[in-house]
Amino acid sequence: MRQQLDKIMLRLPDGMRDRIRNKAAANRRSMNAEIVHYLDRALVAEEASGALGAATPARRDHPHPVQGNEHERDLV
């Protein structure tokens, strides 16, 4: 049975795509697998530290308010 996958469009800061491509090649993974690997590591680390769910409130001045820390908000 085929696994259902979510698809998202992602905007990256200048240079990050190349960094991800280089890391993926070094680790013999696709760029997608590399991104998923790093997201999973970050989420596991936050869950272990109890930080998950302690996000700051959404910004009201942004056209599409998001929850998260200052770095997550800056990526939108």
C-alpha positions as CSV (number, residue, x, y, z in Angstrom):
1,M,0.0,0.0,0.0
2,R,1.4,3.4,-1.0
3,Q,1.9,5.9,1.8
4,Q,0.0,9.2,1.6
5,L,2.4,12.2,1.6
6,D,1.7,15.8,2.3
7,K,3.2,18.3,-0.2
8,I,4.2,21.9,0.6
9,M,5.8,24.7,-1.3
10,L,8.8,26.1,0.6
11,R,10.7,29.4,0.2
12,L,14.3,29.2,1.2
13,P,16.7,32.0,2.0
14,D,19.4,32.7,-0.6
15,G,22.1,30.0,-0.6
16,M,20.2,27.5,1.5
17,R,19.1,25.4,-1.5
18,D,22.8,24.9,-2.4
19,R,23.7,24.0,1.2
20,I,20.9,21.4,1.3
21,R,21.9,20.0,-2.1
22,N,25.5,19.7,-1.0
23,K,24.6,18.0,2.3
24,A,22.2,15.7,0.5
25,A,24.9,14.6,-1.9
26,A,27.4,14.1,0.9
27,N,24.8,11.9,2.7
28,R,23.7,10.1,-0.5
29,R,20.1,11.3,0.0
30,S,17.7,13.3,-2.1
31,M,17.1,16.9,-1.2
32,N,13.7,16.0,0.0
33,A,15.0,13.2,2.3
34,E,17.7,15.6,3.6
35,I,15.1,18.2,4.5
36,V,12.8,15.6,6.2
37,H,15.9,14.2,8.1
38,Y,16.7,17.7,9.5
39,L,13.1,18.5,10.3
40,D,12.7,15.2,12.1
41,R,15.9,15.8,14.1
42,A,14.7,19.3,15.1
43,L,11.3,18.1,16.2
44,V,12.7,15.2,18.2
45,A,15.1,17.5,20.0
46,E,12.3,20.0,20.8
47,E,10.0,17.2,22.1
48,A,12.9,15.8,24.3
49,S,13.5,19.3,25.8
50,G,9.8,20.0,26.3
51,A,10.1,23.1,24.1
52,L,7.4,21.9,21.7
53,G,4.2,23.8,22.3
54,A,5.9,26.7,23.9
55,A,5.7,28.8,20.8
56,T,5.2,32.5,20.8
57,P,1.9,34.0,19.7
58,A,1.2,34.7,16.1
59,R,2.4,38.1,14.7
60,R,-0.6,40.3,14.0
61,D,1.2,42.6,11.5
62,H,1.9,39.7,9.1
63,P,-0.6,39.0,6.2
64,H,-0.5,35.3,7.1
65,P,0.1,35.0,10.9
66,V,2.1,32.0,12.0
67,Q,3.0,30.5,15.3
68,G,6.5,29.7,16.3
69,N,9.7,31.3,17.4
70,E,11.4,34.3,15.8
71,H,13.3,32.2,13.3
72,E,10.2,30.3,12.1
73,R,8.3,33.5,11.7
74,D,11.1,35.0,9.6
75,L,10.9,32.1,7.2
76,V,7.3,32.9,6.1
